[in-house]
Amino acid sequence: MARLVDVIRVVHPGPTLLNAAAAFTLAQIAGAASHRALLAAVTMLGAHAFIGTLNDLLDRRVDSARHEKPIASGRISVRTSAAIAALAALIGFTAAVALGPLSLLIATLGIFLGVAYNLGVKRSAISWLPFALGVALIPPFAWAAAEAPLPAAIKVLSIAAITGGAALAMQNGLADRVIDTAVGLRGAVVRLGDRRAWVAAALLHLCTLIVVFSTLSGSLESSGGRGAALLLAGAATQVVSLALSATAQPTLRRRGWEAGGIGLLLLAIDVALEGAAT
């Protein structure tokens, strides 16, 4: 059982499952058949499990003091972790191929961004960029999986996802800021410091909310309360996420950026339902 738990930890289950859920839900809203929505979710599961495992594999030396990291602590060997990463990539690419060339292209771009982050971008001032662009790819990927044209609202959602993804990157960096500073990883958050990084995350989330509200403002009354409820739930979740990111506890900060991802998904669902209705 302990071995299974370690394997699950290696693939970064929180963000991996959240991205898979986002792809499945948005593809269903876009009108995808159930099997294609499931393939979209499997693509995301494979892609993000690969990116997460590769991240821990490459960082095994700098993570040596982190007991919760199975590869760095030696509970999972380099060979086993490499096999997990290879299997995850195979699963993700196979599902993307089954969806078609456009889905495969978008999925490949997403994986490229994740690999670029792992290979060195996370040590630079633009460490937020792969997050931002990767999140922005999820709505068009979902619509490609549904083989549906991209509505104007979903194009706006992808733009909003850039600021939302950048905010998540800041919150993720805040969770690891102390450790990153100790080992010399000078990503955006380490360069900015806690206070300025938190303010940047808050402003980026606010920008996302403004764009989403502007997109939905004409349809909130006609949605029968659903649109307003999702908007409020998403905004409230973002407030909670920022409160968690403002604490001094790394564990709570990790829950903070995960909560931020959930809030962003709620907002995406709200806009997607509006886009599908037009």
SEBA-410639 format. One record per atom (N, C-alpha, C, O): residue in one letter; x, y, z. Coordinates in steps of 0.05 Angstrom, whole numbers, padded with zeros to 5 digits, always signed. Layout:
aXYZ;...
# end
This chain:
m+00016-00024+00000;m+00000+00000+00000;m+00017+00025+00000;m+00011+00044-00014;a+00038+00025+00016;a+00056+00049+00017;a+00069+00054-00010;a+00072+00077-00018;r+00076+00032-00024;r+00087+00035-00051;r+00068+00048-00070;r+00075+00066-00086;l+00042+00040-00068;l+00022+00052-00086;l+00018+00082-00080;l+00015+00098-00098;v+00018+00088-00054;v+00016+00117-00046;v+00039+00133-00058;v+00035+00155-00067;d+00063+00122-00057;d+00086+00136-00068;d+00084+00140-00098;d+00091+00161-00108;v+00074+00120-00112;v+00070+00122-00141;v+00050+00144-00147;v+00053+00160-00166;i+00028+00145-00131;i+00008+00166-00135;i+00020+00194-00130;i+00014+00213-00145;r+00037+00196-00110;r+00049+00222-00104;r+00068+00231-00127;r+00069+00255-00133;v+00081+00212-00139;v+00100+00219-00160;v+00087+00233-00184;v+00098+00251-00196;v+00062+00225-00190;v+00048+00236-00213;v+00034+00262-00207;v+00019+00272-00223;h+00038+00273-00183;h+00025+00298-00175;h-00005+00297-00178;h-00016+00310-00196;p-00019+00281-00162;p-00047+00275-00166;p-00066+00299-00166;p-00085+00299-00181;g-00060+00319-00149;g-00078+00342-00148;g-00081+00356-00174;g-00103+00356-00185;p-00060+00368-00185;p-00063+00382-00211;p-00069+00363-00234;p-00083+00371-00253;t-00059+00339-00233;t-00065+00320-00254;t-00095+00314-00256;t-00106+00314-00278;l-00107+00307-00234;l-00136+00302-00234;l-00152+00326-00240;l-00173+00324-00254;l-00144+00349-00230;l-00158+00374-00236;l-00158+00381-00266;l-00179+00388-00277;n-00135+00377-00279;n-00134+00382-00308;n-00151+00362-00323;n-00164+00369-00343;a-00151+00337-00314;a-00167+00317-00328;a-00196+00323-00324;a-00212+00320-00343;a-00204+00331-00300;a-00232+00338-00295;a-00241+00362-00312;a-00263+00363-00322;a-00223+00382-00315;a-00229+00405-00331;a-00233+00397-00360;a-00252+00406-00373;a-00215+00381-00371;a-00218+00372-00399;a-00243+00357-00403;a-00257+00361-00423;f-00250+00338-00385;f-00274+00322-00388;f-00299+00339-00387;f-00317+00337-00404;t-00300+00357-00367;t-00324+00373-00363;t-00328+00393-00386;t-00350+00395-00396;l-00307+00406-00394;l-00309+00425-00416;l-00316+00412-00442;l-00331+00422-00459;a-00304+00388-00447;a-00311+00373-00472;a-00340+00365-00472;a-00353+00366-00493;q-00350+00357-00449;q-00379+00350-00448;q-00396+00374-00453;q-00416+00372-00468;i-00389+00397-00442;i-00404+00422-00447;i-00403+00429-00477;i-00422+00439-00488;a-00380+00424-00489;a-00376+00430-00518;a-00392+00411-00536;a-00394+00416-00560;g-00403+00390-00524;g-00420+00372-00540;g-00406+00346-00548;g-00415+00332-00565;a-00383+00340-00536;a-00368+00316-00543;a-00384+00291-00534;a-00398+00290-00514;a-00382+00270-00551;a-00392+00244-00543;a-00377+00235-00518;a-00354+00243-00513;s-00390+00218-00502;s-00378+00210-00476;s-00351+00198-00480;s-00333+00203-00464;h-00347+00181-00501;h-00321+00168-00504;h-00299+00188-00512;h-00276+00184-00505;r-00307+00209-00526;r-00287+00229-00533;r-00280+00247-00509;r-00257+00255-00506;a-00300+00253-00493;a-00294+00268-00468;a-00276+00252-00450;a-00258+00263-00437;l-00281+00226-00449;l-00264+00208-00433;l-00235+00207-00444;l-00216+00208-00429;l-00233+00207-00470;l-00206+00207-00483;l-00192+00234-00476;l-00167+00234-00472;a-00207+00256-00476;a-00195+00281-00469;a-00184+00281-00440;a-00162+00291-00435;a-00199+00268-00422;a-00190+00266-00394;a-00166+00248-00392;a-00147+00255-00378;v-00165+00226-00407;v-00143+00208-00406;v-00118+00221-00418;v-00096+00217-00408;t-00121+00237-00439;t-00099+00252-00450;t-00086+00270-00428;t-00062+00271-00425;m-00103+00285-00414;m-00094+00302-00393;m-00081+00287-00370;m-00060+00295-00359;l-00093+00264-00363;l-00082+00248-00341;l-00053+00239-00349;l-00035+00241-00333;g-00051+00228-00373;g-00024+00219-00382;g-00004+00241-00384;g+00019+00239-00375;a-00013+00264-00397;a+00006+00286-00401;a+00016+00297-00375;a+00040+00302-00371;h-00002+00302-00356;h+00006+00315-00331;h+00019+00296-00312;h+00036+00304-00296;a+00012+00270-00314;a+00027+00251-00298;a+00056+00249-00308;a+00075+00246-00292;f+00060+00251-00334;f+00087+00251-00345;f+00102+00276-00337;f+00125+00274-00328;i+00090+00299-00339;i+00103+00324-00331;i+00110+00324-00302;i+00132+00332-00294;g+00092+00315-00285;g+00097+00315-00256;g+00119+00296-00248;g+00136+00303-00232;t+00119+00272-00260;t+00139+00252-00254;t+00167+00262-00264;t+00187+00259-00250;l+00167+00273-00288;l+00192+00284-00298;l+00203+00306-00280;l+00227+00307-00276;n+00186+00322-00270;n+00194+00344-00252;n+00208+00333-00227;n+00230+00342-00220;d+00196+00313-00215;d+00208+00301-00191;d+00233+00286-00197;d+00252+00284-00181;l+00234+00274-00221;l+00258+00259-00229;l+00282+00278-00233;l+00304+00272-00224;l+00277+00300-00246;l+00299+00319-00252;l+00307+00334-00226;l+00330+00343-00224;d+00288+00337-00207;d+00294+00353-00183;d+00301+00335-00159;d+00301+00344-00136;r+00308+00310-00164;r+00312+00291-00142;r+00335+00300-00123;r+00334+00294-00099;r+00354+00313-00134;r+00377+00322-00117;r+00370+00347-00101;r+00376+00348-00077;v+00357+00366-00113;v+00350+00391-00098;v+00327+00385-00079;v+00323+00401-00060;d+00312+00364-00084;d+00290+00356-00066;d+00298+00337-00044;d+00281+00326-00030;s+00324+00332-00041;s+00334+00311-00023;s+00325+00315+00006;s+00323+00295+00021;a+00318+00340+00014;a+00310+00344+00042;a+00279+00341+00045;a+00269+00345+00067;r+00265+00335+00023;r+00236+00334+00024;r+00227+00305+00026;r+00227+00290+00007;h+00219+00297+00050;h+00211+00269+00055;h+00187+00261+00039;h+00183+00237+00032;e+00170+00281+00032;e+00145+00274+00018;e+00150+00267-00011;e+00131+00258-00025;k+00174+00272-00021;k+00181+00266-00049;k+00192+00238-00051;k+00215+00233-00042;p+00177+00219-00062;p+00186+00190-00063;p+00212+00185-00078;p+00228+00168-00070;i+00217+00200-00100;i+00241+00196-00116;i+00265+00207-00101;i+00286+00194-00098;a+00262+00231-00091;a+00285+00244-00077;a+00292+00229-00051;a+00316+00228-00044;s+00273+00218-00038;s+00278+00203-00013;s+00287+00174-00018;s+00293+00160+00001;g+00287+00165-00043;g+00296+00139-00050;g+00275+00117-00047;g+00282+00093-00051;r+00250+00124-00042;r+00230+00103-00039;r+00221+00092-00066;r+00211+00070-00068;i+00225+00108-00087;i+00221+00099-00115;i+00246+00105-00130;i+00257+00127-00130;s+00256+00084-00144;s+00281+00087-00158;s+00279+00104-00183;s+00257+00109-00193;v+00302+00113-00193;v+00303+00128-00217;v+00292+00112-00241;v+00277+00122-00257;r+00299+00087-00242;r+00289+00069-00263;r+00259+00067-00263;r+00246+00069-00283;t+00248+00063-00239;t+00219+00060-00237;t+00204+00085-00244;t+00184+00085-00258;s+00215+00108-00234;s+00202+00133-00240;s+00204+00140-00270;s+00185+00151-00282;a+00226+00133-00283;a+00228+00137-00312;a+00208+00120-00327;a+00196+00128-00347;a+00203+00096-00317;a+00183+00078-00329;a+00155+00090-00326;a+00139+00088-00344;i+00150+00101-00302;i+00123+00113-00297;i+00119+00137-00316;i+00098+00140-00328;a+00140+00153-00320;a+00138+00176-00337;a+00134+00167-00366;a+00117+00179-00381;a+00148+00147-00375;a+00145+00137-00402;a+00117+00125-00407;a+00105+00130-00428;l+00107+00110-00388;l+00080+00099-00390;l+00059+00121-00391;l+00040+00119-00407;a+00062+00141-00374;a+00043+00163-00374;a+00043+00177-00401;a+00022+00184-00411;a+00067+00183-00411;a+00068+00196-00437;a+00055+00180-00459;a+00041+00190-00476;l+00060+00153-00459;l+00049+00136-00479;l+00018+00136-00478;l+00005+00138-00498;i+00007+00135-00453;i-00022+00136-00450;i-00033+00162-00460;i-00053+00163-00474;g-00020+00184-00452;g-00030+00210-00460;g-00029+00214-00491;g-00049+00223-00502;f-00007+00207-00503;f-00005+00210-00532;f-00024+00192-00547;f-00036+00200-00567;t-00027+00167-00537;t-00046+00148-00550;t-00074+00159-00550;t-00088+00158-00570;a-00083+00170-00527;a-00110+00181-00526;a-00112+00205-00544;a-00133+00209-00557;a-00091+00222-00545;a-00092+00246-00562;a-00094+00238-00592;a-00108+00251-00607;v-00079+00218-00599;v-00079+00208-00627;v-00108+00199-00634;v-00117+00204-00656;a-00121+00185-00615;a-00148+00175-00620;a-00168+00198-00624;a-00188+00195-00637;l-00162+00221-00612;l-00180+00244-00614;l-00177+00259-00641;l-00196+00271-00651;g-00153+00257-00654;g-00150+00270-00679;g-00126+00289-00679;g-00115+00295-00658;p-00118+00299-00703;p-00094+00315-00706;p-00094+00341-00690;p-00074+00349-00679;l-00117+00355-00689;l-00118+00381-00675;l-00114+00377-00645;l-00099+00391-00632;s-00128+00357-00634;s-00125+00351-00606;s-00096+00342-00599;s-00085+00350-00579;l-00085+00326-00617;l-00057+00318-00613;l-00038+00341-00614;l-00020+00343-00597;l-00043+00360-00632;l-00025+00384-00633;l-00027+00400-00607;l-00006+00408-00597;i-00051+00405-00598;i-00054+00421-00573;i-00042+00407-00549;i-00029+00419-00533;a-00047+00380-00548;a-00035+00365-00526;a-00005+00365-00527;a+00008+00367-00506;t+00006+00363-00550;t+00035+00364-00554;t+00047+00391-00545;t+00068+00392-00532;l+00033+00412-00552;l+00041+00439-00543;l+00041+00441-00513;l+00060+00452-00501;g+00020+00430-00500;g+00019+00430-00471;g+00042+00415-00458;g+00053+00424-00439;i+00048+00391-00469;i+00070+00375-00458;i+00096+00390-00463;i+00114+00389-00445;f+00100+00402-00486;f+00124+00418-00491;f+00128+00440-00470;f+00150+00444-00460;l+00106+00454-00463;l+00108+00475-00443;l+00116+00463-00415;l+00132+00475-00401;g+00104+00440-00408;g+00111+00427-00383;g+00140+00418-00382;g+00154+00422-00362;v+00150+00407-00404;v+00178+00398-00405;v+00197+00422-00404;v+00217+00421-00391;a+00190+00443-00419;a+00206+00468-00418;a+00208+00479-00390;a+00230+00487-00381;y+00186+00478-00375;y+00186+00487-00347;y+00205+00470-00331;y+00221+00481-00316;n+00202+00444-00334;n+00219+00426-00318;n+00249+00428-00324;n+00265+00425-00307;l+00255+00434-00350;l+00283+00434-00358;l+00297+00460-00352;l+00322+00462-00356;g+00283+00480-00342;g+00298+00504-00335;g+00282+00530-00333;g+00291+00549-00320;v+00259+00531-00347;v+00244+00556-00346;v+00236+00563-00317;v+00234+00586-00310;k+00231+00542-00301;k+00223+00547-00273;k+00244+00561-00257;k+00239+00571-00235;r+00269+00562-00266;r+00291+00576-00253;r+00294+00604-00262;r+00313+00618-00254;s+00276+00614-00279;s+00279+00640-00292;s+00257+00659-00283;s+00238+00651-00269;a+00259+00684-00292;a+00239+00704-00285;a+00212+00699-00299;a+00192+00710-00291;i+00212+00682-00319;i+00187+00676-00333;i+00177+00648-00326;i+00164+00635-00342;s+00182+00640-00301;s+00173+00613-00292;s+00143+00611-00292;s+00133+00588-00293;w+00129+00633-00292;w+00100+00633-00293;w+00088+00627-00320;w+00065+00619-00323;l+00104+00631-00341;l+00094+00631-00369;l+00083+00603-00377;l+00062+00602-00389;p+00098+00581-00372;p+00087+00555-00380;p+00060+00549-00367;p+00042+00537-00379;f+00057+00556-00341;f+00031+00553-00328;f+00010+00568-00343;f-00011+00557-00349;a+00015+00594-00348;a-00005+00611-00360;a-00014+00601-00387;a-00038+00599-00393;l+00006+00594-00404;l-00001+00584-00431;l-00014+00556-00430;l-00031+00550-00446;g-00004+00539-00412;g-00015+00512-00410;g-00044+00512-00402;g-00060+00498-00413;v-00051+00529-00382;v-00079+00531-00374;v-00096+00542-00397;v-00119+00533-00401;a-00086+00561-00412;a-00100+00573-00434;a-00106+00553-00456;a-00124+00557-00472;l-00091+00531-00458;l-00095+00511-00479;l-00118+00492-00472;l-00128+00479-00491;i-00127+00491-00447;i-00147+00471-00440;i-00174+00476-00454;i-00186+00457-00464;p-00185+00501-00454;p-00211+00504-00468;p-00210+00497-00498;p-00227+00482-00507;p-00190+00506-00514;p-00190+00498-00542;p-00185+00468-00545;p-00195+00456-00564;f-00170+00456-00526;f-00167+00427-00528;f-00193+00413-00524;f-00200+00393-00538;a-00209+00422-00505;a-00235+00410-00500;a-00254+00412-00524;a-00268+00393-00531;w-00254+00435-00537;w-00271+00439-00560;w-00260+00423-00584;w-00276+00414-00600;a-00234+00420-00586;a-00223+00403-00607;a-00231+00374-00603;a-00238+00360-00622;a-00231+00366-00578;a-00240+00338-00572;a-00269+00334-00579;a-00277+00312-00587;a-00285+00355-00577;a-00313+00353-00584;a-00318+00357-00614;a-00340+00354-00623;e-00296+00363-00629;e-00298+00368-00657;e-00319+00391-00663;e-00334+00389-00682;a-00317+00411-00647;a-00336+00434-00649;a-00321+00459-00654;a-00298+00462-00645;p-00333+00478-00668;p-00320+00504-00672;p-00318+00519-00646;p-00335+00515-00628;l-00298+00536-00644;l-00292+00550-00619;l-00309+00575-00617;l-00305+00593-00633;p-00328+00576-00598;p-00345+00600-00595;p-00329+00624-00586;p-00307+00621-00575;a-00339+00648-00591;a-00325+00672-00583;a-00320+00673-00553;a-00299+00682-00544;a-00340+00663-00537;a-00337+00663-00508;a-00314+00646-00499;a-00300+00652-00479;i-00308+00624-00513;i-00287+00606-00505;i-00260+00618-00513;i-00240+00613-00500;k-00259+00633-00535;k-00235+00648-00542;k-00228+00668-00520;k-00204+00671-00512;v-00248+00681-00509;v-00244+00700-00487;v-00235+00685-00462;v-00217+00694-00447;l-00247+00661-00458;l-00240+00645-00435;l-00210+00637-00436;l-00197+00637-00415;s-00200+00631-00459;s-00172+00624-00462;s-00154+00647-00455;s-00133+00644-00443;i-00163+00671-00462;i-00147+00695-00455;i-00148+00699-00424;i-00127+00704-00412;a-00171+00696-00413;a-00174+00698-00383;a-00157+00677-00369;a-00147+00681-00347;a-00155+00654-00382;a-00140+00632-00370;a-00110+00638-00368;a-00096+00626-00352;i-00101+00656-00385;i-00072+00663-00384;i-00066+00678-00357;i-00047+00671-00344;t-00083+00697-00350;t-00079+00711-00325;t-00085+00692-00301;t-00071+00692-00281;g-00105+00675-00304;g-00111+00656-00283;g-00089+00636-00279;g-00082+00629-00257;g-00078+00626-00301;g-00055+00607-00299;g-00030+00620-00288;g-00016+00608-00272;a-00026+00646-00294;a-00003+00660-00283;a-00007+00663-00253;a+00013+00662-00237;a-00032+00668-00244;a-00037+00670-00215;a-00031+00644-00201;a-00020+00643-00180;l-00040+00622-00214;l-00034+00595-00202;l-00004+00590-00200;l+00005+00578-00181;a+00011+00599-00220;a+00040+00596-00220;a+00052+00611-00196;a+00070+00601-00183;m+00042+00635-00191;m+00052+00650-00167;m+00045+00636-00141;m+00062+00634-00123;q+00021+00625-00140;q+00013+00611-00115;q+00029+00585-00112;q+00036+00578-00089;n+00034+00571-00133;n+00050+00547-00132;n+00079+00554-00124;n+00091+00540-00107;g+00089+00576-00134;g+00116+00585-00126;g+00117+00593-00097;g+00138+00588-00084;l+00096+00605-00087;l+00095+00612-00058;l+00097+00588-00041;l+00109+00588-00019;a+00085+00566-00049;a+00085+00541-00033;a+00114+00530-00031;a+00121+00518-00011;d+00130+00534-00052;d+00157+00523-00052;d+00178+00544-00048;d+00202+00538-00051;r+00171+00569-00041;r+00190+00591-00041;r+00213+00587-00022;r+00236+00592-00029;v+00208+00577+00002;v+00230+00573+00022;v+00250+00553+00012;v+00274+00557+00013;i+00240+00530+00002;i+00258+00509-00008;i+00272+00518-00033;i+00296+00513-00036;d+00258+00531-00051;d+00271+00541-00076;d+00293+00561-00070;d+00314+00560-00082;t+00288+00578-00050;t+00309+00598-00042;t+00334+00583-00031;t+00356+00591-00037;a+00329+00563-00015;a+00351+00549-00002;a+00368+00534-00022;a+00393+00532-00018;v+00357+00524-00044;v+00372+00509-00063;v+00381+00526-00087;v+00393+00515-00106;g+00374+00551-00087;g+00383+00569-00108;g+00366+00569-00133;g+00376+00577-00155;l+00341+00561-00132;l+00323+00562-00155;l+00310+00589-00156;l+00291+00594-00140;r+00319+00606-00174;r+00309+00634-00174;r+00287+00638-00195;r+00291+00651-00215;g+00264+00626-00189;g+00240+00631-00205;g+00228+00658-00199;g+00239+00673-00184;a+00205+00663-00211;a+00193+00690-00209;a+00186+00696-00180;a+00191+00719-00171;v+00176+00677-00165;v+00168+00682-00137;v+00192+00688-00119;v+00191+00706-00102;v+00214+00673-00123;v+00238+00678-00107;v+00249+00706-00113;v+00258+00720-00095;r+00247+00714-00138;r+00257+00740-00146;r+00240+00763-00135;r+00249+00784-00127;l+00213+00758-00134;l+00195+00778-00125;l+00193+00780-00094;l+00190+00801-00083;g+00196+00757-00081;g+00191+00755-00053;g+00162+00749-00047;g+00145+00752-00064;d+00157+00741-00022;d+00130+00732-00015;d+00108+00753-00019;d+00088+00748-00033;r+00113+00777-00009;r+00092+00798-00009;r+00085+00806-00038;r+00061+00806-00045;r+00105+00812-00054;r+00099+00820-00081;r+00088+00798-00099;r+00071+00802-00116;a+00097+00773-00094;a+00086+00750-00108;a+00057+00746-00101;a+00040+00740-00119;w+00050+00749-00076;w+00022+00745-00067;w+00005+00767-00080;w-00017+00762-00090;v+00014+00792-00079;v-00001+00814-00091;v-00005+00809-00121;v-00026+00814-00132;a+00016+00799-00135;a+00014+00793-00163;a-00007+00772-00168;a-00023+00774-00186;a-00008+00751-00151;a-00028+00730-00154;a-00056+00741-00150;a-00074+00735-00165;a-00059+00758-00130;a-00085+00770-00125;a-00095+00788-00148;a-00118+00786-00157;l-00077+00804-00159;l-00084+00821-00181;l-00090+00805-00206;l-00108+00812-00222;l-00075+00784-00211;l-00080+00767-00234;l-00107+00752-00232;l-00122+00750-00252;h-00114+00743-00208;h-00140+00731-00204;h-00162+00751-00208;h-00183+00745-00220;l-00157+00776-00199;l-00177+00797-00203;l-00181+00803-00232;l-00204+00807-00241;c-00160+00804-00247;c-00162+00808-00276;c-00178+00786-00289;c-00195+00792-00307;t-00174+00761-00281;t-00189+00739-00291;t-00219+00742-00285;t-00236+00738-00303;l-00225+00749-00261;l-00253+00753-00253;l-00266+00776-00269;l-00289+00773-00277;i-00252+00797-00274;i-00263+00819-00289;i-00269+00811-00318;i-00291+00817-00328;v-00251+00796-00330;v-00256+00786-00357;v-00280+00767-00358;v-00297+00769-00376;v-00281+00749-00339;v-00303+00730-00338;v-00329+00744-00333;v-00349+00738-00347;f-00330+00763-00314;f-00354+00778-00309;f-00363+00793-00334;f-00387+00794-00340;s-00344+00806-00348;s-00351+00821-00372;s-00363+00803-00393;s-00381+00811-00408;t-00353+00778-00395;t-00363+00759-00414;t-00391+00750-00407;t-00407+00745-00425;l-00397+00747-00381;l-00422+00736-00372;l-00443+00757-00366;l-00466+00750-00362;s-00435+00783-00365;s-00453+00803-00355;s-00480+00804-00369;s-00501+00810-00357;g-00480+00798-00395;g-00505+00800-00410;g-00523+00775-00407;g-00546+00776-00416;s-00513+00754-00395;s-00528+00729-00393;s-00534+00720-00365;s-00547+00699-00361;l-00525+00735-00345;l-00529+00726-00317;l-00558+00724-00309;l-00566+00705-00296;e-00575+00743-00318;e-00603+00742-00312;e-00617+00719-00326;e-00634+00706-00314;s-00610+00715-00351;s-00624+00694-00367;s-00616+00666-00360;s-00629+00647-00368;s-00594+00663-00344;s-00585+00636-00338;s-00599+00623-00314;s-00593+00601-00306;g-00619+00638-00303;g-00635+00627-00282;g-00620+00624-00255;g-00627+00607-00239;g-00600+00641-00251;g-00585+00640-00226;g-00561+00622-00227;g-00543+00624-00210;r-00559+00604-00247;r-00537+00586-00249;r-00511+00601-00254;r-00490+00595-00241;g-00511+00620-00273;g-00487+00635-00279;g-00477+00651-00256;g-00453+00651-00250;a-00495+00664-00242;a-00487+00680-00219;a-00476+00662-00196;a-00456+00669-00183;a-00488+00639-00192;a-00480+00621-00171;a-00451+00610-00177;a-00435+00609-00159;l-00446+00603-00202;l-00420+00593-00209;l-00399+00615-00207;l-00377+00611-00198;l-00407+00640-00215;l-00388+00662-00213;l-00381+00668-00184;l-00357+00672-00178;l-00401+00668-00167;l-00396+00673-00138;l-00380+00651-00126;l-00362+00656-00110;a-00386+00626-00133;a-00371+00603-00122;a-00342+00605-00131;a-00324+00600-00115;g-00337+00611-00156;g-00310+00613-00166;g-00295+00636-00153;g-00272+00632-00145;a-00308+00659-00150;a-00295+00682-00137;a-00289+00676-00107;a-00267+00682-00097;a-00308+00663-00093;a-00304+00657-00065;a-00281+00637-00062;a-00265+00639-00043;t-00279+00617-00080;t-00258+00598-00078;t-00231+00611-00083;t-00211+00603-00070;q-00230+00631-00100;q-00205+00645-00105;q-00197+00661-00080;q-00173+00662-00073;v-00216+00673-00067;v-00210+00688-00042;v-00199+00669-00021;v-00179+00675-00008;v-00211+00645-00018;v-00201+00625+00001;v-00173+00617-00007;v-00155+00614+00010;s-00169+00613-00033;s-00142+00604-00042;s-00121+00625-00035;s-00098+00618-00027;l-00127+00650-00039;l-00108+00671-00033;l-00103+00673-00003;l-00080+00679+00006;a-00123+00668+00013;a-00120+00668+00042;a-00101+00646+00050;a-00083+00650+00067;l-00104+00623+00038;l-00086+00600+00044;l-00057+00606+00035;l-00038+00600+00048;s-00055+00619+00012;s-00028+00626+00001;s-00014+00647+00018;s+00010+00650+00017;a-00030+00662+00034;a-00018+00683+00051;a-00008+00672+00077;a+00006+00687+00092;t-00013+00647+00084;t-00003+00635+00108;t+00027+00629+00106;t+00038+00631+00084;a+00039+00622+00128;a+00067+00615+00129;a+00073+00585+00125;a+00095+00577+00122;q+00051+00569+00125;q+00054+00540+00124;q+00056+00531+00095;q+00036+00535+00080;p+00077+00517+00086;p+00079+00508+00059;p+00056+00489+00051;p+00046+00489+00029;t+00047+00472+00070;t+00025+00454+00064;t-00001+00469+00058;t-00015+00462+00039;l-00007+00489+00074;l-00030+00506+00069;l-00027+00521+00043;l-00047+00525+00028;r-00003+00530+00037;r+00001+00544+00012;r-00004+00526-00012;r-00014+00534-00033;r+00004+00500-00009;r-00002+00481-00031;r-00032+00477-00035;r-00042+00477-00057;r-00046+00475-00012;r-00075+00474-00014;r-00086+00500-00027;r-00107+00499-00041;g-00073+00522-00022;g-00081+00547-00033;g-00081+00547-00064;g-00100+00556-00077;w-00059+00538-00075;w-00057+00539-00105;w-00076+00518-00117;w-00085+00522-00140;e-00080+00496-00103;e-00099+00476-00113;e-00128+00487-00112;e-00143+00483-00130;a-00134+00502-00090;a-00160+00515-00089;a-00163+00536-00111;a-00185+00539-00122;g-00141+00550-00117;g-00142+00569-00139;g-00149+00555-00165;g-00164+00567-00181;g-00139+00532-00169;g-00145+00517-00194;g-00174+00509-00195;g-00187+00510-00216;i-00186+00501-00172;i-00214+00494-00171;i-00231+00518-00177;i-00251+00517-00192;g-00224+00541-00165;g-00238+00566-00170;g-00238+00573-00200;g-00258+00582-00211;l-00214+00570-00212;l-00212+00576-00241;l-00229+00557-00257;l-00241+00566-00277;l-00230+00532-00249;l-00247+00513-00264;l-00277+00521-00262;l-00291+00519-00282;l-00286+00529-00238;l-00314+00538-00235;l-00320+00561-00254;l-00341+00562-00266;l-00301+00580-00256;l-00305+00603-00274;l-00306+00594-00303;l-00321+00604-00319;a-00288+00574-00309;a-00287+00564-00337;a-00313+00550-00344;a-00323+00553-00367;i-00324+00535-00326;i-00349+00521-00331;i-00371+00541-00336;i-00388+00538-00354;d-00371+00563-00320;d-00391+00584-00323;d-00390+00596-00351;d-00411+00598-00365;v-00366+00603-00360;v-00363+00615-00387;v-00369+00594-00408;v-00381+00601-00429;a-00361+00569-00404;a-00365+00548-00424;a-00395+00543-00428;a-00404+00540-00451;l-00410+00543-00407;l-00439+00539-00409;l-00452+00562-00425;l-00470+00558-00441;e-00442+00586-00421;e-00451+00609-00436;e-00443+00606-00465;e-00459+00611-00483;g-00418+00598-00470;g-00409+00594-00498;g-00424+00573-00513;g-00430+00576-00537;a-00431+00551-00499;a-00445+00529-00512;a-00474+00537-00518;a-00486+00526-00536;a-00485+00557-00503;a-00512+00565-00507;a-00516+00585-00529;a-00538+00590-00538;t-00494+00596-00539;t-00496+00617-00560;t-00490+00605-00587;t-00491+00620-00607;
# end
